[in-house]
Amino acid sequence: KGYSYITRSNGDIVLNPSSKNANSTKENLFSYIGRSDSISKSSINNMKSNIKNFKSGSLSYSMFGKGYYLSYAPIGINDWYLFSEVPKTAISEKSYAIIKLTLSACVVLIIIFTALTIYILFIHKKSKEKLEEFAFKDNVTGIGNSNKFNLEGGKFLSSHEKKNLVLIYFDIDKFKLVNDRFGYEEGDRVLKEIAEIIKNIFKEQSVFSRISNDNFAIIFEKKNNRESIIEICELIRKKLSMIKTSLGVEEGETNISTCLDKAMIAKTTVKRKYLKVYEIYAENLKETLIEERDIEQEMHDALKNEQFKVYLQPKVDLSTTKIVGAEALVRWQHPKKGLISPGVFIPIFEKNGFITELDMFVFTQVCKNFKRWENENFPTFPISINLSRVHLENPGFISELERITKEYEIEPNLIEIELTESAIFDNTKILFKIMQTLKSVGFKISMDDFGSGYSSLNMLKDMPIDVLKLDRQFFITVGNAKKSQIVVSSIVQMAKQLDIKVVSEGVETVEQAEFLRFIGCDMAQGFLFARPMPIEEYEKLI
């Protein structure tokens, strides 16, 4: 017949009893009891004073002709109290002992309940911390992951001035090779080192995370102008100098998803430009990326359907102006877009690796034509063929070249393999070994674009090359640059002493040709003599 309430110290009921004998419509116990005509204000004030001082107590009152005993005791949670109410009719003189026992039992239960609650709260806190760590922390680097970046980055974007916001998204070029060659442990070590560098650069007012694999993202507030963004990109590039990275930058965007998408587009654009390190997003980049993806989707069918055409640009002997060779170039004759410049598709193929298939196609076409010229009694001159640096990742490509020459019964010394200066000096040890192997097969070797990078003249004596191709930048201003003349002349004379022939490419004026002839340059190619042309037109010249 008795029942209990849990209330706050002000009498507001937290938990009503479920007993059918109780009045479950009460909202405030003090207000309810105060309406009794049998209880004095001093008794109520005494009860409130006890509650205020966290003391237990009891009292009796009557309501609607019924008498009640009411006892109360603090629970120990917040300011809650347990009130137990029993009708007087249900209690005899011996009931006081039962009430005392009941209160003691309640106190024990309260202690157990309190301890259990504290334990549950402790477990909940620990579980929450583990869940947050699992949900927001990268388990390799220790910095935030993509979930944290989306959450914290979104808050950062919304709390800062739009025009000053910058997001940098970058990755490590060919990171898969690190894992494949050195193992995942070394790959993880590199990722941790990058995370430490980022933490040291962006200490405050920024959000940074490892988004996935080798992809990292950083949001920060730029100082003043675009130059400060470039400074940050250069700083990241400098700090990460041990690896090659591609950085995409987006500024002035407040939506985290859109911001990431634009930065990724900019980063993808960098991937397709060999010497580019970072790119700031512009609207035209998206259109460019779409065009590049169209090219990638069509390239295999284009090769299969013979849309790629081999062009030849003649090389002339500067002392006689007679044709003594040619360089094989490639053009894409698209059925709808017309002739696509190699400057458009070659960089894309370099990045996605398709360049190796295209190189082999050009090599095969040259060998086919050598065989046809032999059968039709055409004069034959050496032809140089460009091979991409991508082949260096597959040294077995030399066997394929040798196989093709044997298939068409072509003497390898009719073919000159062109390797760019940057490829040679980026991979000196590997390249020297490959060059020696090519020479042993019988191919001639030329270094293309000499002078476009950071060539070491001292290394020329060690390289097994037959031909040195001077980059046109060396002599483009020979008419008014005395220093350029001295440099070009010195290189030509040195090459001669090393028994290396010199070809100057990009010759466009008579003045340039006369200068090159005067200093003893062996050969030249350029618009002054002939533009790249279809094989049929080349045949008419020879």
GIGIHU-V698267 format. One record per backbone hydrogen bond with DSSP energy under -0.5 kcal/mol. CO is the residue of the C=O (numbers start at 1). NH is the residue of the N-H. Records with the same first field share a line. If there is no record, write none. Layout:
CO->NH ; NH
//
This chain:
3->85
5->83
6->14 ; 15
7->81
8->11
11->29
12->8
15->6
19->22
22->24
23->26
27->13
28->32
29->33
30->34
31->35
32->35
33->36
40->44
41->45
42->46
43->47
44->48
45->49
46->50
47->51
48->52
49->53
50->55
51->54
57->72
59->70
61->68
62->38
63->66
66->63
67->88
68->61
69->86
70->59
71->84
72->57
73->82
76->78
77->80
80->75 ; 76
81->7 ; 83
82->73 ; 84
83->5
84->71
85->3
86->69
87->90
88->91
92->95
93->96
94->97 ; 98
95->99
96->100
97->101
98->102
99->103
100->104
101->105
102->106
103->107
104->108
105->109
106->110
107->111
108->112
109->113
110->114
111->115
112->116
113->117
114->118
115->119
116->120
117->121
118->122
119->123
120->124
121->125
122->126
123->127
124->128
125->129
126->130
127->131
128->132
129->133
130->134
131->135
132->136
133->137
136->145
138->142
143->138
144->210
145->149
146->150
147->151
148->152 ; 153
149->153
150->154
151->155
152->156
153->157
154->158
155->159
157->160
161->164
162->165
164->222
165->252
166->220
167->250
168->218
169->248
170->216
171->173 ; 246
172->175
174->177 ; 178
175->178 ; 179
176->180
177->181
178->182 ; 183
179->183
183->187
184->188
185->189
186->190
187->191
188->192
189->193
190->194
191->195
192->196
193->197
194->198
195->199
196->200
197->201
198->202
201->203
205->221
207->219
208->144
209->211 ; 217
212->215
215->211 ; 212
216->170
217->209
218->168
219->207
220->166 ; 222
225->228 ; 229
226->229 ; 230
227->231
228->232
229->233
230->234
231->235
232->236
233->237
234->238
235->239
236->240
238->241
240->243
243->245
244->173
246->171
247->279
248->169
249->281
250->167
254->256
255->259
256->260
257->261
258->262
259->263
260->264
261->265
262->266
263->267
264->268
265->269
266->270
267->271
268->272
269->272
270->273
272->274
273->276
277->247
279->249
282->285 ; 286
283->286 ; 287
284->288
285->289
286->290
287->291
288->292
289->293
290->294
291->295
292->296
293->297
294->298
295->299
298->302
299->303
300->304
301->305
302->307 ; 308
303->306
307->333
309->311 ; 331
310->535
311->329
312->314 ; 533
313->327
315->324 ; 325
316->318 ; 524
317->320 ; 321
322->317
324->382
325->315
326->384
327->313
328->386
329->311
331->309 ; 333
332->334 ; 340
334->338
338->334 ; 340
340->332
341->344 ; 345
342->346
345->349
346->350
347->351
348->352
349->353 ; 355
353->356
354->357 ; 358
355->359
356->360
357->361
358->362
359->363
360->364
361->365
362->366
363->367
364->368
365->369
366->370
367->371
368->372
369->373
370->374
371->375
372->376
373->378
374->377
382->326
383->416
384->328
385->418
388->391
389->392
390->393
391->394
394->397
395->398
396->399 ; 400
397->401
398->402
399->403
400->404
401->405
402->406
403->407
404->408
405->410
406->409
411->414
412->415 ; 444
414->383
415->417 ; 444
416->385 ; 418
417->419 ; 446
418->387
419->448
420->424
421->425
422->426
423->427
427->431
428->432
429->433
430->434
431->435
432->436
433->437
434->438
435->439
436->440
437->441
438->442 ; 443
444->417
445->466 ; 467
446->419 ; 448
447->450 ; 469
448->421
449->452
450->471
455->457
456->459 ; 460
457->460
458->461
459->462 ; 463
463->465
466->501
467->447 ; 469
468->470 ; 503
469->450
470->505
471->474
472->475 ; 476
475->478
477->480 ; 481
481->485
482->486
483->487
484->488
485->489
486->490
487->491
488->492
489->493
490->494
491->495
492->496
493->497
494->498
495->500
496->499
501->468
502->522 ; 523
503->470 ; 505
504->525
507->528
509->513
510->514
511->515
512->516
513->517
514->518
515->519
516->521
517->520
522->318
523->504
524->316
525->506 ; 507
526->529 ; 530
533->312
534->537 ; 538
535->539
536->540
537->541
538->541 ; 542
//
